[in-house]
Amino acid sequence: MNAERQTVYRWSFIWSGALVALVGAVLLGVAISQADAWARVSGMLGLSGLGWGGILQTLNALGLTAMRSSAVESVAALPGQRFLFAGAVVWLVGWVLIAGGIRRAPPSSEGPSPAAGAQLYPRLANYRDFYWSTLGAYGGGILLSELVLILLQTFLSNGGGASAEGKGLPPVGAFAISLIAASLVAFVAGFIGASRARRLAMPEATIGVIYLGLPVPVLLSLMERLPDLQVSLGYRLREVTYVAELLGRPVVGYWLVFSLLVLMLVLGINTGFIAAGSGRVDLKLGFELFVARRHVGVFRPSLLLGTLAVLLFGIIPPLIVYGIIRAVEAAVERTRIRALGLEDPLAAASALNRLKLREQSPTMMMTALSVGGVGVGVMSLIIVLSVMSGFEQDLQQKILGAHSHVVVTKYAGHLREYPRLMEQIAKVPGVVGQSPSIDNPVMVLADDEVQGIVLKGIDPETVGTVLDLPQNMLPGGSLENLTHPEKIVPRRSLGGFGLREPEQTEEEFDPIIGRPTKSAEEQALPGIILGRELAAILRVVVGDRVNVISPQGAELGPAGLIPKSRAFRVAGIFYSGMYEYDAKFAYILLSEAQSLFGTEGPSGIELKVADVDDARRIASQVRKELGGYPYNARDWGEIHRNIFSALRLEKLVMGIILSIIIVVAAGLIVATVIMLVLEKRKEISVLKALGVSDGGIVKIFLSEGLQIGLAGGLLGLFSGLAWCFFIEKVGIKLDPSVYYIPALPVKIEPVQTALAVIIAVLVTYLASIYPALKASSVEPVEGLKAE
Amino acid sequence: MSLLSIRNVFKSYFLHGKRIDVLRDVTLEINRGELVSLVGASGAGKSTFLHVLGTLDPPAAGELLFEGRSVFAMNDAEIAEFRNRTIGFVFQSHYLLPEFSALENVAMPALIQRRDRGESYAYARELLERVGLGARVEHRPGELSGGEAQRVALARALVLKPAVLLADEPTGNLDPATGEGIHQLLREVNRDLGITAVVVTHNETLARSMPRRLRLVGGQVTDA
């Protein structure tokens, strides 16, 4: 048997071959540039990087040939064809040269060993180094999990419009279920694959993930770029893209989910290997935990309390307290020992020895540091995410207070038939309020101040069922003033203080209308409700007069179109707590708005739904109830997608950045467990000699890393929650004129918090895999060599 | 049928990339209840031979049969279990686990087998009393003397009543008087419990006191 099969490289061949191939690639690039075809081939080239391009291209070519052969058609001469052929030839020559540079070494000249012909050690004789079934499990598993995710999401989610399909769950809920199912599939596939091969089988995993796992996310990512793909797949996958778009950048979502599935596969592989790597499935842990607990000793009160103190109060104060305690303890001990020594020197010696034994080993220090590192990571994740959730919730509350949850509009024209529509909409379950409205941008004037705003015509009767406007009214004005403008008390001499002279004479005779008017100050004008900031900008109060100028509904004048102008009296001021709204919104009566804008009906019907998170489904039901086109119903998530997806993306990025702390802590764990492995080499050998299998050793060291992670995660959870409660109860003051919120908002989301801990524990689990495998590969004989 | 049989075993180790053949075509039978000594020059491969016998180190070629069954043909878990149940080791150093008390160390093989903890400790305590260490069960290995530690190690090797006891210079680190105590224990174990024992030793007097003597020379094991 040829025992050695070494390879000899002739580097001159390889380098010149690489150079030639490079020239070929450049020529091919020139050919593509000349044909102006980069856009078309880049997708295929990308797939070629994975090895798929060639296969697809061949299939494509076969299909095209079959089609072309019927209708004989000469292929138009491509520009730069010479470059194409030359490039292809040079490219191939380069690779031939490289191939020529790799040779098998001549057989070794050594003679046969004395064992030649003897029976090979049985396990080596049965050794297999590639398992097709494992490759199938890994590759098929990751592909299947992706398909499960996509299909379940499509099946469970309520769907944007076609409601015959779909189970009607809200998209995020459906996504959670699908993700869990897909993760399970990936995990089980990894478990089965690894337990069949009885090893980690990294080549199979790599091939499986790259060739069967990657195409789906690549395809989804390309969908944005390639219109063809969008047309053929976009409609079918719209539930999937919808969920991904909640993050703002769908591509981020696809790859995040893909990484998660790969992670689950890796976890499955690892678990399968640990459970079955030694030849049989063994999921018991009692003994391994017994040993692991002694090795690291994470769950000691002193370590846990110390780390918790550091997390809660920072490093310096606990360090000072610790120093004081140690100093006092040492003083007391030494005094005691000295007193003991005066009576019995030997008893003193043994007491001194015990004192020394208590000193901690460097691994203990490392363990404490790793626990602290994980704790810091989890704590900061929880605090930051909770504060961001608080901001998001605050924003959502304010946006949804000023805007409706769902808006029904018509593609063209106005909703003259709105009473009938409202009756129909009332039948849809989940709709708790509706109100017709119309809004348009206008300019509002008061004396010298001008402001561009959005003027909204509302129905005071029903607006309270949809918006928080009635609750947001500041005292002094009222919503009822809109319907009864005569009730508004005009401000005459009230705000006088001699600052402003009543301009009565000027307004006595209106030159445009051409008839005398009542005093402008006393005239009963239609009411308008302004936001607090807007009123401040315009320097008006309730009872003041403002002019609204609208480009819409312009009238024909002698010099062309004249924007419509109308006077209103401030009937009330509202304060929503969100600067954008308080400075940019004004409300008038619906009928006034119609006549101002020259429309014959409201532009939309605003709806309030019982469950804000269910708005998307209800919107689609409303759409169905109204019979679809020409009516459309959009939910708040869709209307305000920009701001919410920006927030979510920000939160995600924050989460990822903070997870880096956990990854650094995981690095510490790797170092700690490696140190432990080095420290315990001898013990590992002894345990193996006593009959612990390789899987058992892996379990011991994995659970050591996991204990550190668990302790850190729980401490981080505890201190993070403590900090959140502190921020919530005591509060961190914010400048209200900048943030419009008096104190830092905090919202503890249980799922998100649990996720932070779970991620930390998973990361530490992954981090301990490598050292644990290292530990299991310690040969028993190595550690047992006599010193 | 013999208890252990070694068939055509080859084993080499590598020093600076050079192959050194320590066992060359070793074939040997060991019967149940035998007390065997193995002597040889330092570096002759006595320990290697014992490691192959104890399944700690697989041979390059050849077979190890236990009651007619090929041990190295089994998978990892089965070999580990075989080692756990069938073989007890005593080394030159005691190799006790420093984080555990003497009692826990002795009970360790039973715990590895996932036996009931209380039961294992009770039996371990009994064994420790038998080797004369009933008063020191709660002590850590660091608090035991060399001879005491070696006796704890012996108790650990015997806790599961293995079929075979493999001892690699068990008295190498001990003074002659303490060593003699250990030898006495070994002989008792062989006689009273019927455990087959293979003892590697430098000590010629000890070797001569054993019923069967093996010698390892030039990669070959022969009855001396």
Chai-1 contact restraints between the chains, C-beta under 6 A:
chainA,res_idxA,chainB,res_idxB,connection_type,confidence,min_distance_angstrom,max_distance_angstrom,comment,restraint_id
A,P114,B,R24,contact,1.0,0.0,6.0,A-B,restraint_1
A,A115,B,F10,contact,1.0,0.0,6.0,A-B,restraint_2
A,A115,B,A61,contact,1.0,0.0,6.0,A-B,restraint_3
A,A118,B,N8,contact,1.0,0.0,6.0,A-B,restraint_4
A,A118,B,A61,contact,1.0,0.0,6.0,A-B,restraint_5
A,Q119,B,A61,contact,1.0,0.0,6.0,A-B,restraint_6
A,L120,B,A61,contact,1.0,0.0,6.0,A-B,restraint_7
A,Y121,B,P58,contact,1.0,0.0,6.0,A-B,restraint_8
A,Y121,B,P59,contact,1.0,0.0,6.0,A-B,restraint_9
A,Y121,B,A61,contact,1.0,0.0,6.0,A-B,restraint_10
A,Y121,B,F72,contact,1.0,0.0,6.0,A-B,restraint_11
A,P122,B,F72,contact,1.0,0.0,6.0,A-B,restraint_12
A,P122,B,A73,contact,1.0,0.0,6.0,A-B,restraint_13
A,S278,B,D76,contact,1.0,0.0,6.0,A-B,restraint_14
A,S278,B,A77,contact,1.0,0.0,6.0,A-B,restraint_15
A,G279,B,N75,contact,1.0,0.0,6.0,A-B,restraint_16
A,G279,B,D76,contact,1.0,0.0,6.0,A-B,restraint_17
A,G279,B,A77,contact,1.0,0.0,6.0,A-B,restraint_18
A,R280,B,A77,contact,1.0,0.0,6.0,A-B,restraint_19
A,F287,B,L111,contact,1.0,0.0,6.0,A-B,restraint_20
A,F287,B,I112,contact,1.0,0.0,6.0,A-B,restraint_21
A,R294,B,E99,contact,1.0,0.0,6.0,A-B,restraint_22
A,E683,B,L97,contact,1.0,0.0,6.0,A-B,restraint_23
A,V686,B,Y95,contact,1.0,0.0,6.0,A-B,restraint_24
A,A689,B,L56,contact,1.0,0.0,6.0,A-B,restraint_25
A,A689,B,F89,contact,1.0,0.0,6.0,A-B,restraint_26
A,L690,B,M108,contact,1.0,0.0,6.0,A-B,restraint_27
A,L690,B,P109,contact,1.0,0.0,6.0,A-B,restraint_28
A,L690,B,I112,contact,1.0,0.0,6.0,A-B,restraint_29
A,G691,B,A80,contact,1.0,0.0,6.0,A-B,restraint_30
A,G691,B,R83,contact,1.0,0.0,6.0,A-B,restraint_31
A,G691,B,N84,contact,1.0,0.0,6.0,A-B,restraint_32
A,G691,B,I112,contact,1.0,0.0,6.0,A-B,restraint_33
A,V692,B,I112,contact,1.0,0.0,6.0,A-B,restraint_34
A,S693,B,D76,contact,1.0,0.0,6.0,A-B,restraint_35
A,S693,B,A77,contact,1.0,0.0,6.0,A-B,restraint_36
A,S693,B,A80,contact,1.0,0.0,6.0,A-B,restraint_37
A,D694,B,D76,contact,1.0,0.0,6.0,A-B,restraint_38
A,P780,B,L56,contact,1.0,0.0,6.0,A-B,restraint_39
A,V781,B,H51,contact,1.0,0.0,6.0,A-B,restraint_40
A,V781,B,L56,contact,1.0,0.0,6.0,A-B,restraint_41
A,V781,B,D57,contact,1.0,0.0,6.0,A-B,restraint_42
A,A786,B,Q92,contact,1.0,0.0,6.0,A-B,restraint_43
